[in-house]
Amino acid sequence: MLNRLREHDRNLVALPCGAGDVLVAPSLQGRVFCHLNGELTHRLDVDRLENPVRGEFNNLGGNSLWPAPEGGEFAFNYPHGTGEWYVQKGIAEVNPVVTQQDAHAAAIEKNVELVNRRGVSIRIRIQRRITTVEPVSFLQGFDLAGVGYRTEDIFTPEEPLDRQHVLMAPWSLEQFPGADGVISFGKVSNAQTALNLDFYGDPGERITCGTDHFTFRLGGTDRHQIGVKVANAPKCIGALDTNRSLLILRYTNPQQGVYFNIADNDQSAGPFSAADLYSVFNGGALGFFELETIGAMQVNENRVMPSSLVSQTLILRGEMDELKRVLLEREGIPLMEVTR
């Protein structure tokens, strides 16, 4: 699978890190992938990669960058007037150029035009800077291998935008294969009030809450999504994949700015009915899941200003007991009851 990615994107940028590489794919809209000892850790849909379907969104996987919100009156994934869910060409098809590269970092950018559900045309410059994060200090004292990276994602309007007609913030969706046998989790303040379940319905008993953390058991046939409220000071989200012996951690910090509802639904309570810093998507029968970080819109009076989202990902592999131990000792999240 890794070789197919390399063969498809001759412009692939490989940044050595830890026990693998961080891979930046300019020919795949700037998606980011990782491998550990030659095995791709992220989802890659090889069939769609090699046989894309015209007129449909080819969801290839990896870490992709999107404009929020997805639904509601300011949506970027529904056309003006009436129409079905879609992904605009600026996100689904336009590829960035590499503007900078060295041994530990790469920068890419593209200029796109988007239209929101209100019919407002928006021209923006989208930039990503990807930097390796060596997991050595995190893993000291543990028998684990790892790879890590940091992204800084920036949306810059190329013309004045009125916040009364536009909501926009960067949104990083990191996609991994699998569902059954995967436990997602988050570290939060007051877990009982930390989750936003107003996406596709309440996952019910798949969610459990401790005092300062939650778990969300993925899998099944139904799609579910949860948000993690910025008001509850979340520290991280992640997933323990018991099938592949992988632990994935994602981090971002709360920002000053405007958080709004990103959900793919009608948002009947309005665009400010939710304010999430993270989100977890359970694809169910689709066979993949997503760990998502969400930025804040920056405004000056009534004008939408450049906004950024800084995220960090660590991907670790080893024996299950070691993965659970590092999660407990480094992040204070107990998953000791999980066995595989």
Buried (B, 14 or more C-beta within 10 A) or exposed (E): BBEEBEEBBEBBBBBEBBBBBBBBBBBBBBBBBBBBEEEBBBBBBBEBBEEEEEEEBBBBBBBBBBBBBBBBBBBBBBBEEEEEEBBBEBBBEBBBEBEEBEEBBBBBBBBBEBBBBEEBEBBBBBBBBBBBBBBEEBBEEBEBBBBBBBBBBBBBBEEEBEBEBBBBBBBBBBBBBBBEBBBBBBBBBEBEEBBBBBBBEEBEEBBEBBEBBBBBBBBBEEBBBBBBBBBBBBBBBBBBBBEBBBBBBBBBEEBEBBBBBBBBBEBEEEBEBBBBBBBBBBBBEEEBBBBBBBBBBBBEEEEBBEBBBBBBBBBBBBEBEBBBBBBEEBBEBBBEEBEE
